[in-house]
Amino acid sequence: MLPSTQFVRPRSGQQKPFRPQPAPPSANGARERIIGSSPELLSAIERARQAARSGADILLEAESGTGKELLARLIHDESARAGGPFVAINCAAVPETLLESELFGHVRGAFTGALASNPGKLVLASGGSLLLDEIGEMPLLLQPKLLRVLQEREFYRLGDSRPMHVDLRVISSTNRRLQLLVEEGRFREDLYYRLSVIPLSLPPLRERGEDVIELAEYFAAKFSAPAAPPPLSDSFRAQLRAHTWPGNVRELANTMRRAVALCDGEEIGARQTQLAPARPIASSAMWLRPGLSLRELEKTLLEITLNATAGNRTQAAELLGVSLRTVRNKIREHGLPPRRLP
C-alpha cells in the first residue's frame, strides 16, 4: 500500500496528481529490444518515435506475437516521460470482476475481502506511461470510467468519494480491429476515438521475412547463454524462411528455444525442430452432417482449430476471429480436456 503522505489534499478538497519516482533498473540492466532491419519494421519504428515525441495517447493495432509491448516500451523510452514508470496491464488476463480494482484501485473495505487499499495501475503509472494491452477485452461497463480518465485525467477508486488525479500517457494495444468492435456494439465509439489519437501498427513476421534469420540468431544466442550459440544449418535456415509464422515473433522465439534445447551437435539442423506446415482450420467439410446443432458445430470447430494450432489458444483466437477470453470460456463451456491446452 502506498504511504498516505504521497497523497496531499489541497484546500479544494481534491487530491493532487500522484507522481511516483521511476522504478529502479533491473539487476543486469538488460531490456528486450525490437530486432530486425526490414524496411517495414524500420518504418513502423520511426512512426512510433515520432508519436512518442508528441505526448498524445496511442492505439497500437497488430497481430499477437509481433512485439506490441516492446514497441510500447520504445515509445515510453523515446518520450519526455522516459524517467517515469512504465506500467502494463493485460485486460484479457485479469478476470472481469477484478479488472476495475486492478486498474482504478480501491480503498480498504470497498468490498468483501478488501482488507487493504490498492492504488491501482493508473496511480502507479502516474508520471509515466500506462499500457492497456488487449484493450478490446475491456468490459463495456468500465469503458465510460476509462473515457473519463482520458478526458479529465480524473477518476474515483472503488469505495472512495474523493477524485484521484493522474498525469500519464495511455498506450493501448490490441490484436483486433477496434473499429469492427465498435460496429458490433461491443466497444464505445467515443472511447475508440479518444484512444486512437495516434494509431500505429506493427507488421506481422510474414511481411518482414528478411528479419527471420536475424531474429533466429538473436534467440539462439539468448537461449544458449552463457555458452556460445550453435550456428544454424543451411537446411534449418531454409525451413525458417519458408514458414509463414502465424504466431509471429513469439512463435519463432519458442521454436528457437526448443531448437537450442534439442541441439546435440555442432549446429542446429532442420530435423531437430520440424515446423508444422500451415494448415487451414478445416480442409474439408466431412464433419458436417444434417441435424448438427450449432453447439456441436461450435465445439467441433473449436477442437479442429486447437488441434491445428497444437493447443495454442492465442493462435486459435486469431484464426477464429474471436478474443482469447472467448476461446478460454468456450473451452470450459464445452468441457474440452486440459491436455489440449499449452
C-alpha positions as CSV (number, residue, x, y, z in Angstrom):
1,M,0.0,0.0,0.0
2,L,1.3,3.5,-0.8
3,P,2.1,5.7,2.2
4,S,-0.7,8.2,2.8
5,T,1.8,11.1,2.7
6,Q,2.1,10.6,-1.1
7,F,-1.5,12.0,-1.4
8,V,-1.8,15.6,-0.5
9,R,-5.2,17.2,-0.2
10,P,-5.4,20.8,-1.4
11,R,-7.9,23.2,0.0
12,S,-10.3,22.5,-2.8
13,G,-10.8,19.0,-1.4
14,Q,-9.3,17.3,-4.5
15,Q,-6.1,15.3,-4.4
16,K,-3.0,16.4,-6.3
17,P,-1.7,14.2,-9.1
18,F,0.4,11.4,-7.8
19,R,3.9,11.3,-9.4
20,P,5.9,8.3,-8.1
21,Q,9.6,8.1,-8.6
22,P,10.7,5.9,-11.5
23,A,11.3,2.3,-10.8
24,P,15.0,1.3,-10.3
25,P,16.6,-0.5,-13.2
26,S,16.8,-4.3,-13.2
27,A,19.9,-6.0,-11.7
28,N,21.6,-6.5,-15.0
29,G,20.1,-3.5,-16.8
30,A,19.1,-5.7,-19.7
31,R,15.9,-5.0,-21.6
32,E,14.4,-6.8,-24.6
33,R,14.6,-4.8,-27.8
34,I,12.9,-5.0,-31.2
35,I,15.1,-7.0,-33.6
36,G,15.1,-6.5,-37.3
37,S,16.2,-4.3,-40.2
38,S,13.5,-4.8,-42.8
39,P,12.1,-1.6,-44.3
40,E,8.6,-2.5,-43.0
41,L,9.8,-2.7,-39.4
42,L,12.1,0.3,-39.5
43,S,9.2,2.4,-40.9
44,A,6.9,1.3,-38.1
45,I,9.6,2.1,-35.5
46,E,10.2,5.6,-37.0
47,R,6.5,6.3,-36.8
48,A,6.4,5.2,-33.2
49,R,9.3,7.5,-32.4
50,Q,7.6,10.4,-34.0
51,A,4.4,9.6,-32.0
52,A,6.5,9.3,-28.8
53,R,7.6,12.9,-29.0
54,S,4.1,14.2,-29.5
55,G,2.8,13.2,-26.0
56,A,-0.6,12.1,-27.3
57,D,-2.3,8.9,-26.4
58,I,-1.6,6.0,-28.8
59,L,-3.5,3.0,-30.1
60,L,-1.4,0.1,-31.4
61,E,-3.2,-2.5,-33.5
62,A,-1.2,-5.5,-34.6
63,E,-1.3,-9.3,-34.6
64,S,-0.4,-11.3,-31.5
65,G,3.2,-12.1,-31.1
66,T,4.5,-9.1,-33.1
67,G,6.0,-7.3,-30.2
68,K,3.4,-4.7,-29.3
69,E,4.6,-4.3,-25.7
70,L,8.2,-3.8,-26.9
71,L,7.0,-1.0,-29.2
72,A,5.1,0.5,-26.3
73,R,8.2,0.5,-24.2
74,L,10.2,2.1,-27.0
75,I,7.5,4.8,-27.2
76,H,7.9,5.4,-23.5
77,D,11.7,5.5,-23.6
78,E,11.7,7.9,-26.5
79,S,9.2,10.3,-24.8
80,A,9.5,13.1,-22.3
81,R,8.2,10.6,-19.7
82,A,11.1,8.2,-20.0
83,G,12.2,9.0,-16.4
84,G,8.8,7.9,-15.1
85,P,7.3,4.4,-14.6
86,F,6.1,2.1,-17.4
87,V,3.1,0.1,-16.2
88,A,1.3,-2.6,-18.2
89,I,-2.0,-4.4,-17.6
90,N,-3.5,-7.1,-19.8
91,C,-7.2,-6.5,-19.9
92,A,-7.8,-10.1,-21.1
93,A,-5.7,-11.8,-18.5
94,V,-7.5,-10.2,-15.5
95,P,-10.9,-11.5,-14.6
96,E,-13.7,-9.0,-15.3
97,T,-14.7,-8.9,-11.6
98,L,-11.1,-7.8,-10.7
99,L,-10.2,-5.6,-13.6
100,E,-11.8,-2.4,-12.2
101,S,-9.9,-2.8,-8.9
102,E,-6.6,-3.6,-10.6
103,L,-6.9,-0.6,-12.9
104,F,-8.6,2.1,-10.9
105,G,-7.7,0.8,-7.4
106,H,-9.9,0.6,-4.3
107,V,-9.9,1.8,-0.7
108,R,-9.9,-0.5,2.3
109,G,-13.3,-2.0,2.9
110,A,-14.6,-1.1,-0.5
111,F,-15.9,-4.7,-1.0
112,T,-15.7,-8.0,0.8
113,G,-12.1,-9.1,1.1
114,A,-10.6,-5.6,0.6
115,L,-8.5,-5.7,3.7
116,A,-6.1,-3.1,2.4
117,S,-6.2,-0.2,-0.1
118,N,-4.9,-0.8,-3.6
119,P,-3.6,2.3,-5.5
120,G,-4.4,0.7,-8.9
121,K,-2.4,0.8,-12.1
122,L,-3.4,4.3,-13.1
123,V,-1.9,5.7,-9.9
124,L,1.2,3.6,-10.3
125,A,1.7,4.8,-13.8
126,S,1.3,8.5,-13.0
127,G,4.3,10.5,-14.2
128,G,4.9,7.9,-16.9
129,S,3.1,5.6,-19.3
130,L,0.3,3.1,-18.9
131,L,-0.1,0.2,-21.4
132,L,-3.6,-1.2,-21.7
133,D,-2.9,-4.5,-23.5
134,E,-5.8,-6.2,-25.2
135,I,-8.0,-3.1,-24.7
136,G,-10.7,-4.7,-26.8
137,E,-11.4,-7.0,-23.9
138,M,-12.4,-4.2,-21.5
139,P,-16.0,-4.7,-20.4
140,L,-18.5,-2.1,-21.6
141,L,-19.3,-1.2,-18.0
142,L,-15.8,0.0,-17.4
143,Q,-15.3,1.9,-20.6
144,P,-17.1,5.1,-19.5
145,K,-14.8,5.3,-16.5
146,L,-11.7,4.9,-18.7
147,L,-13.1,7.6,-21.0
148,R,-13.2,10.0,-18.1
149,V,-9.6,9.3,-17.4
150,L,-8.6,10.1,-21.0
151,Q,-10.7,13.3,-21.0
152,E,-10.0,14.6,-17.5
153,R,-7.2,12.5,-16.1
154,E,-9.5,12.0,-13.2
155,F,-11.3,9.0,-11.7
156,Y,-12.6,7.5,-8.5
157,R,-11.2,4.5,-6.8
158,L,-13.7,1.8,-5.7
159,G,-15.3,2.9,-2.4
160,D,-13.7,6.4,-2.5
161,S,-15.7,9.6,-2.7
162,R,-12.6,11.7,-3.5
163,P,-11.4,12.1,-7.1
164,M,-8.0,11.0,-8.0
165,H,-5.9,12.9,-10.5
166,V,-3.1,11.4,-12.5
167,D,-0.6,12.6,-15.0
168,L,0.2,9.9,-17.5
169,R,0.1,8.8,-21.2
170,V,-2.1,5.9,-22.2
171,I,-0.9,3.5,-24.8
172,S,-3.5,0.9,-25.8
173,S,-2.8,-2.3,-27.8
174,T,-5.0,-4.9,-29.4
175,N,-4.7,-7.8,-31.9
176,R,-8.2,-7.0,-33.1
177,R,-9.7,-4.1,-35.1
178,L,-11.4,-1.9,-32.6
179,Q,-13.5,-0.3,-35.4
180,L,-15.2,-3.6,-36.0
181,L,-15.9,-4.0,-32.3
182,V,-17.5,-0.5,-32.4
183,E,-19.7,-1.5,-35.4
184,E,-20.7,-4.6,-33.4
185,G,-21.7,-2.5,-30.4
186,R,-19.0,-4.1,-28.2
187,F,-16.8,-1.1,-27.9
188,R,-17.7,2.6,-27.3
189,E,-17.2,4.8,-30.3
190,D,-16.2,7.8,-28.2
191,L,-13.6,5.8,-26.3
192,Y,-12.2,4.4,-29.6
193,Y,-11.6,7.9,-30.9
194,R,-10.0,9.0,-27.6
195,L,-7.7,6.0,-27.6
196,S,-6.6,6.4,-31.2
197,V,-5.4,9.9,-31.3
198,I,-2.3,8.4,-33.0
199,P,-2.9,4.9,-34.5
200,L,0.1,2.7,-35.1
201,S,0.7,-0.8,-36.3
202,L,3.5,-3.4,-36.4
203,P,3.9,-5.7,-39.5
204,P,3.5,-9.4,-39.0
205,L,6.6,-11.6,-39.3
206,R,5.4,-12.9,-42.7
207,E,5.7,-9.4,-44.1
208,R,9.2,-8.9,-42.9
209,G,10.8,-12.2,-44.0
210,E,14.3,-10.8,-44.1
211,D,14.2,-10.4,-40.3
212,V,13.6,-14.1,-39.6
213,I,17.2,-15.2,-39.7
214,E,18.3,-12.2,-37.7
215,L,15.7,-12.9,-35.1
216,A,16.5,-16.6,-35.0
217,E,20.2,-15.9,-34.4
218,Y,19.3,-13.5,-31.7
219,F,17.1,-16.0,-29.9
220,A,19.7,-18.8,-30.4
221,A,22.3,-16.6,-28.6
222,K,19.8,-15.6,-25.9
223,F,18.7,-19.2,-25.1
224,S,22.3,-20.6,-25.3
225,A,23.8,-18.0,-22.9
226,P,26.3,-18.1,-21.3
227,A,27.5,-20.7,-23.8
228,A,28.2,-19.8,-27.4
229,P,25.2,-20.3,-29.6
230,P,25.3,-23.1,-32.2
231,P,25.1,-21.9,-35.8
232,L,22.1,-22.5,-37.9
233,S,22.4,-25.1,-40.6
234,D,21.6,-24.2,-44.2
235,S,18.6,-26.6,-44.2
236,F,17.3,-25.0,-41.0
237,R,17.7,-21.5,-42.4
238,A,15.7,-22.6,-45.4
239,Q,13.0,-24.0,-43.2
240,L,12.7,-20.9,-41.2
241,R,12.4,-18.7,-44.3
242,A,9.7,-21.0,-45.8
243,H,7.5,-20.9,-42.7
244,T,4.6,-18.5,-42.6
245,W,4.8,-17.8,-38.8
246,P,1.2,-17.5,-37.8
247,G,2.3,-16.9,-34.3
248,N,4.8,-14.2,-35.4
249,V,7.9,-13.4,-33.3
250,R,6.5,-15.3,-30.3
251,E,6.3,-18.5,-32.3
252,L,9.8,-18.0,-33.6
253,A,11.1,-17.4,-30.1
254,N,9.5,-20.7,-28.9
255,T,10.9,-22.5,-31.9
256,M,14.4,-21.4,-31.2
257,R,14.1,-22.2,-27.5
258,R,13.1,-25.7,-28.5
259,A,15.9,-25.9,-31.2
260,V,18.6,-24.9,-28.7
261,A,17.4,-27.3,-26.1
262,L,17.3,-30.2,-28.5
263,C,20.6,-29.4,-30.3
264,D,23.1,-32.1,-29.6
265,G,25.6,-31.4,-32.4
266,E,27.7,-28.5,-33.7
267,E,24.8,-26.8,-35.4
268,I,21.0,-26.6,-35.3
269,G,19.6,-28.8,-38.1
270,A,16.2,-28.9,-39.7
271,R,15.4,-32.4,-38.4
272,Q,15.8,-31.3,-34.8
273,T,12.9,-28.8,-34.9
274,Q,10.3,-29.7,-37.5
275,L,7.9,-26.8,-38.2
276,A,4.4,-27.8,-39.0
277,P,3.2,-26.7,-42.4
278,A,0.5,-24.1,-42.4
279,R,-2.9,-25.7,-42.5
280,P,-6.4,-24.4,-42.8
281,I,-8.8,-24.8,-39.9
282,A,-10.7,-27.4,-41.8
283,S,-9.6,-28.8,-45.2
284,S,-12.9,-30.4,-45.9
285,A,-16.5,-30.5,-44.6
286,M,-16.6,-34.2,-43.9
287,W,-17.5,-33.5,-40.2
288,L,-20.7,-31.6,-41.3
289,R,-23.9,-33.6,-41.2
290,P,-27.6,-32.8,-41.3
291,G,-29.1,-32.1,-37.9
292,L,-25.8,-30.9,-36.4
293,S,-26.7,-28.4,-33.7
294,L,-25.0,-25.0,-33.5
295,R,-23.5,-26.0,-30.2
296,E,-22.0,-29.2,-31.7
297,L,-20.7,-27.2,-34.6
298,E,-19.1,-24.7,-32.3
299,K,-17.4,-27.4,-30.3
300,T,-16.1,-29.2,-33.3
301,L,-14.8,-26.1,-34.9
302,L,-13.0,-25.2,-31.7
303,E,-11.5,-28.7,-31.4
304,I,-10.3,-28.5,-35.1
305,T,-8.7,-25.1,-34.5
306,L,-7.0,-26.1,-31.3
307,N,-5.6,-29.2,-33.0
308,A,-4.3,-27.1,-35.9
309,T,-2.5,-24.8,-33.5
310,A,-1.2,-27.5,-31.3
311,G,-3.3,-26.2,-28.5
312,N,-2.2,-22.6,-28.7
313,R,-5.2,-20.6,-27.6
314,T,-3.9,-17.3,-28.8
315,Q,-3.4,-18.5,-32.3
316,A,-6.8,-20.3,-32.2
317,A,-8.5,-17.0,-31.2
318,E,-6.8,-15.3,-34.2
319,L,-7.9,-18.0,-36.6
320,L,-11.5,-17.9,-35.3
321,G,-11.7,-14.1,-35.2
322,V,-12.6,-14.0,-31.6
323,S,-11.0,-12.9,-28.4
324,L,-8.6,-15.0,-26.2
325,R,-11.1,-14.7,-23.4
326,T,-13.9,-16.1,-25.7
327,V,-11.7,-19.1,-26.5
328,R,-11.0,-19.8,-22.9
329,N,-14.7,-19.5,-21.9
330,K,-15.7,-21.9,-24.8
331,I,-13.1,-24.4,-23.8
332,R,-14.6,-24.5,-20.3
333,E,-18.1,-24.4,-21.6
334,H,-17.6,-27.4,-23.9
335,G,-15.5,-29.3,-21.4
336,L,-12.5,-29.8,-23.7
337,P,-9.8,-31.8,-22.0
338,P,-6.8,-29.8,-20.4
339,R,-4.3,-31.8,-22.5
340,R,-5.3,-29.7,-25.5
341,L,-4.1,-26.5,-23.8
342,P,-0.5,-25.2,-23.9
